[in-house]
Amino acid sequence: MFRPLSFYIGLRYTAAKRRNHFISFISLTSMIGLMLGVAVLIIVLSVMNGFDQELKQRILGMVPHATIQGASGPLNDWEELDRRVEQNPDVLAAAPFIQGQGMVTGGGNVRGVMLNGILPEQEASVSIIENHFVEGGLSDLKSGEFGIIIGRLMANSLRLGIGDKLTVVLPEASVTPAGVLPRLKRFTVKGIFSVGAELDGNYALIHMDDASRLMRTGGKAEGLRLLMDDLFSAPRVVNDVASGLGGRYYVSDWTRTHGNLFNAIRMEKTMIGLLLMFIVAVAAFNIVSTLVMVVTDKTADIAILRTMGATPGRIMRIFIIQGAVIGVFGTLIGTALGVLGALNISAFISWLEAAMGHQFLSADVYFISYLPSQLQWQDVAVISGAGLAMSLLATIYPAWRASRVEPAEALRYE
């Protein structure tokens, strides 16, 4: 532990008294720089965590956490398989589906589409789509009516609304008396959803019975869609479930279909965190210049202390304490401000938008219309620890330089 004399002198140099009793200007600016760097880093990473969480909830709430499909074609007895799959404690729900790719035409435009045949009464248990309808709902899909639910981006692109017709074209040929023609079918728009992601432009839902007729599966489901209790355990759980069913099945999970997207988001967060950490590093190493100036200013004081018996180690501890006080207070205050900012930035931005009458995140442009924030305490711990470590590291050279002051040389011209 530091000796009381070193601690006392270090604090005295940090809060050098003037007429106004304020902390010296140089120490104050170093502390403010470190404080702002830590606070900004915590807030920015919290906002990125919020966007990451929103994206996961919206995209992974629409696409399957995992799927089980027959290795040799449609499932013969999907009802029994559905019942057995839901007995697994890691599976919250399961629902049958038929999936195919094609094109939709309407309003003179053409778009690619991922067509999903579903049972409306079961789809709500494995998807968040029921909470994101602009018009209509899952209950509007009726067997035999050939209704379709599309995303808002697709509806805008094709200039379609509820009750309008569109044509679904599958990349399969049908032999007719008129020759070989592509398989197509007219559908009626029954609902429009908006989850604020790319799925709004290429995702469509139809009743599974209609999908079975269109894709000729003989009334059988192509596979089962699973909702997991823990989506990060989806690869392991779906393999365990398929193994317990017996027979041969093809399994897939979200890490295969959308894993690259979330890996890119994770890498982006890491890179931005590293870049912003340089701001904290610059602010922390500003302590070097502060202490070097203090050492230069206090050379005579150091020389007097040395002549009174202070060892080089004690002199070094004095200036380490001075720098540590700046670093500790700057980091702690910055951490407190960052946590408060991260917890309240969403409400603040909403208030600012209302006060200015302008929406920064328009729902027509971005996938969400508000600024999300999710504070993660491990980020706070890493940032605070890094700030403290860099602050202490920055004190070593100036403190060592102070300990090398020679009393006779320093007092020659005094």
WOLIN-V712595 format. One record per residue. RES is the residue in three letters. PHI is phi in radians with two decimals (none if undefined). Layout:
# WOLIN-V712595
res=RES phi=PHI
res=RES phi=PHI
This chain:
# WOLIN-V712595
res=MET phi=none
res=PHE phi=-1.22
res=ARG phi=-1.24
res=PRO phi=-0.99
res=LEU phi=-1.12
res=SER phi=-1.09
res=PHE phi=-1.15
res=TYR phi=-1.11
res=ILE phi=-1.18
res=GLY phi=-1.06
res=LEU phi=-1.15
res=ARG phi=-1.12
res=TYR phi=-1.19
res=THR phi=-1.17
res=ALA phi=-1.84
res=ALA phi=-1.02
res=LYS phi=-1.34
res=ARG phi=-2.10
res=ARG phi=-1.13
res=ASN phi=-1.62
res=HIS phi=1.07
res=PHE phi=-1.50
res=ILE phi=-1.09
res=SER phi=-0.97
res=PHE phi=-1.06
res=ILE phi=-1.15
res=SER phi=-1.11
res=LEU phi=-1.14
res=THR phi=-1.15
res=SER phi=-1.09
res=MET phi=-1.15
res=ILE phi=-1.14
res=GLY phi=-1.06
res=LEU phi=-1.15
res=MET phi=-1.08
res=LEU phi=-1.16
res=GLY phi=-1.07
res=VAL phi=-1.14
res=ALA phi=-1.12
res=VAL phi=-1.11
res=LEU phi=-1.10
res=ILE phi=-1.11
res=ILE phi=-1.15
res=VAL phi=-1.10
res=LEU phi=-1.15
res=SER phi=-1.15
res=VAL phi=-1.13
res=MET phi=-1.13
res=ASN phi=-1.08
res=GLY phi=-1.13
res=PHE phi=-1.11
res=ASP phi=-1.06
res=GLN phi=-1.14
res=GLU phi=-1.09
res=LEU phi=-1.11
res=LYS phi=-1.13
res=GLN phi=-1.12
res=ARG phi=-1.37
res=ILE phi=-1.26
res=LEU phi=-1.32
res=GLY phi=-1.42
res=MET phi=-1.76
res=VAL phi=-1.50
res=PRO phi=-1.17
res=HIS phi=-1.15
res=ALA phi=-2.81
res=THR phi=-2.35
res=ILE phi=-2.17
res=GLN phi=-2.22
res=GLY phi=-1.19
res=ALA phi=-1.20
res=SER phi=-2.03
res=GLY phi=2.41
res=PRO phi=-1.03
res=LEU phi=-1.35
res=ASN phi=-1.25
res=ASP phi=-2.34
res=TRP phi=-1.21
res=GLU phi=-1.09
res=GLU phi=-1.18
res=LEU phi=-1.12
res=ASP phi=-1.04
res=ARG phi=-1.11
res=ARG phi=-1.23
res=VAL phi=-1.13
res=GLU phi=-1.25
res=GLN phi=-1.32
res=ASN phi=-1.23
res=PRO phi=-1.15
res=ASP phi=-1.49
res=VAL phi=-1.84
res=LEU phi=-1.37
res=ALA phi=-2.83
res=ALA phi=-2.49
res=ALA phi=-2.62
res=PRO phi=-1.34
res=PHE phi=-2.70
res=ILE phi=-2.25
res=GLN phi=-2.22
res=GLY phi=-2.76
res=GLN phi=-1.88
res=GLY phi=-3.00
res=MET phi=-2.28
res=VAL phi=-2.12
res=THR phi=-2.18
res=GLY phi=-3.13
res=GLY phi=1.08
res=GLY phi=1.42
res=ASN phi=-2.07
res=VAL phi=-2.30
res=ARG phi=-2.42
res=GLY phi=-1.31
res=VAL phi=-2.54
res=MET phi=-1.76
res=LEU phi=-1.60
res=ASN phi=-2.15
res=GLY phi=-1.52
res=ILE phi=-2.35
res=LEU phi=-1.73
res=PRO phi=-0.93
res=GLU phi=-1.23
res=GLN phi=-1.81
res=GLU phi=-1.10
res=ALA phi=-1.09
res=SER phi=-1.42
res=VAL phi=-2.09
res=SER phi=-2.44
res=ILE phi=-1.64
res=ILE phi=-1.07
res=GLU phi=-1.04
res=ASN phi=-1.58
res=HIS phi=-2.26
res=PHE phi=-1.45
res=VAL phi=-1.48
res=GLU phi=-2.50
res=GLY phi=1.34
res=GLY phi=-3.02
res=LEU phi=-1.10
res=SER phi=-1.16
res=ASP phi=-1.36
res=LEU phi=-1.41
res=LYS phi=-2.08
res=SER phi=-1.07
res=GLY phi=1.55
res=GLU phi=-1.54
res=PHE phi=0.92
res=GLY phi=-1.59
res=ILE phi=-2.47
res=ILE phi=-1.98
res=ILE phi=-2.20
res=GLY phi=-1.40
res=ARG phi=-1.14
res=LEU phi=-1.11
res=MET phi=-1.15
res=ALA phi=-1.07
res=ASN phi=-1.18
res=SER phi=-1.13
res=LEU phi=-1.60
res=ARG phi=0.95
res=LEU phi=-2.07
res=GLY phi=-2.39
res=ILE phi=-1.03
res=GLY phi=1.62
res=ASP phi=-1.32
res=LYS phi=-1.80
res=LEU phi=-2.46
res=THR phi=-1.95
res=VAL phi=-1.72
res=VAL phi=-2.03
res=LEU phi=-1.69
res=PRO phi=-1.39
res=GLU phi=-2.37
res=ALA phi=-1.70
res=SER phi=-2.12
res=VAL phi=-1.54
res=THR phi=-2.22
res=PRO phi=-1.00
res=ALA phi=-1.51
res=GLY phi=2.09
res=VAL phi=-1.51
res=LEU phi=-2.20
res=PRO phi=-1.18
res=ARG phi=-1.38
res=LEU phi=-2.53
res=LYS phi=-2.70
res=ARG phi=-1.48
res=PHE phi=-2.16
res=THR phi=-1.91
res=VAL phi=-1.23
res=LYS phi=-1.87
res=GLY phi=-2.83
res=ILE phi=-2.31
res=PHE phi=-2.06
res=SER phi=-2.61
res=VAL phi=-1.83
res=GLY phi=1.22
res=ALA phi=-2.51
res=GLU phi=-1.05
res=LEU phi=-1.10
res=ASP phi=-1.12
res=GLY phi=-1.85
res=ASN phi=-2.48
res=TYR phi=-2.10
res=ALA phi=-2.46
res=LEU phi=-2.12
res=ILE phi=-2.34
res=HIS phi=-1.20
res=MET phi=-1.12
res=ASP phi=-1.12
res=ASP phi=-1.18
res=ALA phi=-1.13
res=SER phi=-1.11
res=ARG phi=-1.17
res=LEU phi=-1.20
res=MET phi=-1.76
res=ARG phi=1.02
res=THR phi=-1.71
res=GLY phi=1.22
res=GLY phi=1.35
res=LYS phi=-1.74
res=ALA phi=-1.39
res=GLU phi=-1.30
res=GLY phi=-3.01
res=LEU phi=-2.04
res=ARG phi=-1.74
res=LEU phi=-1.98
res=LEU phi=-1.84
res=MET phi=-1.64
res=ASP phi=-1.17
res=ASP phi=-2.20
res=LEU phi=-1.15
res=PHE phi=-1.30
res=SER phi=-1.70
res=ALA phi=-0.97
res=PRO phi=-1.02
res=ARG phi=-1.24
res=VAL phi=-1.14
res=VAL phi=-1.15
res=ASN phi=-1.19
res=ASP phi=-1.11
res=VAL phi=-1.11
res=ALA phi=-1.11
res=SER phi=-1.13
res=GLY phi=-1.34
res=LEU phi=-1.39
res=GLY phi=1.37
res=GLY phi=1.44
res=ARG phi=-1.95
res=TYR phi=-2.40
res=TYR phi=-1.77
res=VAL phi=-2.00
res=SER phi=-2.57
res=ASP phi=-2.60
res=TRP phi=-1.14
res=THR phi=-1.18
res=ARG phi=-1.48
res=THR phi=-1.52
res=HIS phi=-2.28
res=GLY phi=-1.07
res=ASN phi=-1.12
res=LEU phi=-1.08
res=PHE phi=-1.33
res=ASN phi=-1.14
res=ALA phi=-1.15
res=ILE phi=-1.13
res=ARG phi=-1.13
res=MET phi=-1.16
res=GLU phi=-1.11
res=LYS phi=-1.09
res=THR phi=-1.10
res=MET phi=-1.17
res=ILE phi=-1.14
res=GLY phi=-1.07
res=LEU phi=-1.16
res=LEU phi=-1.12
res=LEU phi=-1.22
res=MET phi=-1.12
res=PHE phi=-1.13
res=ILE phi=-1.11
res=VAL phi=-1.11
res=ALA phi=-1.11
res=VAL phi=-1.08
res=ALA phi=-1.15
res=ALA phi=-1.17
res=PHE phi=-1.38
res=ASN phi=-1.15
res=ILE phi=-1.10
res=VAL phi=-1.02
res=SER phi=-1.14
res=THR phi=-1.06
res=LEU phi=-1.23
res=VAL phi=-1.09
res=MET phi=-1.17
res=VAL phi=-1.15
res=VAL phi=-1.06
res=THR phi=-1.08
res=ASP phi=-1.24
res=LYS phi=-1.80
res=THR phi=-0.98
res=ALA phi=-1.12
res=ASP phi=-1.10
res=ILE phi=-1.09
res=ALA phi=-1.09
res=ILE phi=-1.13
res=LEU phi=-1.06
res=ARG phi=-1.14
res=THR phi=-1.20
res=MET phi=-1.53
res=GLY phi=1.91
res=ALA phi=-1.20
res=THR phi=-1.42
res=PRO phi=-1.00
res=GLY phi=-1.11
res=ARG phi=-1.18
res=ILE phi=-1.05
res=MET phi=-1.10
res=ARG phi=-1.15
res=ILE phi=-1.00
res=PHE phi=-1.42
res=ILE phi=-1.14
res=ILE phi=-1.10
res=GLN phi=-1.06
res=GLY phi=-1.17
res=ALA phi=-1.14
res=VAL phi=-1.07
res=ILE phi=-1.06
res=GLY phi=-1.16
res=VAL phi=-1.15
res=PHE phi=-1.14
res=GLY phi=-1.08
res=THR phi=-1.20
res=LEU phi=-1.14
res=ILE phi=-1.15
res=GLY phi=-1.09
res=THR phi=-1.12
res=ALA phi=-1.09
res=LEU phi=-1.14
res=GLY phi=-1.11
res=VAL phi=-1.12
res=LEU phi=-1.09
res=GLY phi=-1.14
res=ALA phi=-1.12
res=LEU phi=-1.33
res=ASN phi=-2.11
res=ILE phi=-1.18
res=SER phi=-1.10
res=ALA phi=-1.16
res=PHE phi=-1.14
res=ILE phi=-1.14
res=SER phi=-1.10
res=TRP phi=-1.13
res=LEU phi=-1.14
res=GLU phi=-1.11
res=ALA phi=-1.17
res=ALA phi=-1.21
res=MET phi=-1.57
res=GLY phi=1.20
res=HIS phi=-2.41
res=GLN phi=-1.69
res=PHE phi=-1.24
res=LEU phi=-1.97
res=SER phi=-1.36
res=ALA phi=-1.16
res=ASP phi=-1.35
res=VAL phi=-1.93
res=TYR phi=-1.79
res=PHE phi=-1.36
res=ILE phi=-2.39
res=SER phi=-1.87
res=TYR phi=-2.49
res=LEU phi=-1.62
res=PRO phi=-1.44
res=SER phi=-2.59
res=GLN phi=-2.31
res=LEU phi=-1.36
res=GLN phi=-2.02
res=TRP phi=-1.17
res=GLN phi=-1.19
res=ASP phi=-1.13
res=VAL phi=-1.06
res=ALA phi=-1.12
res=VAL phi=-1.14
res=ILE phi=-1.15
res=SER phi=-1.11
res=GLY phi=-1.09
res=ALA phi=-1.13
res=GLY phi=-1.10
res=LEU phi=-1.13
res=ALA phi=-1.09
res=MET phi=-1.18
res=SER phi=-1.12
res=LEU phi=-1.16
res=LEU phi=-1.10
res=ALA phi=-1.21
res=THR phi=-1.49
res=ILE phi=-1.16
res=TYR phi=-1.11
res=PRO phi=-1.05
res=ALA phi=-1.15
res=TRP phi=-1.11
res=ARG phi=-1.11
res=ALA phi=-1.13
res=SER phi=-1.22
res=ARG phi=-1.64
res=VAL phi=-1.15
res=GLU phi=-1.60
res=PRO phi=-0.96
res=ALA phi=-1.12
res=GLU phi=-1.20
res=ALA phi=-1.23
res=LEU phi=-1.66
res=ARG phi=-1.04
res=TYR phi=-1.82
res=GLU phi=-1.49
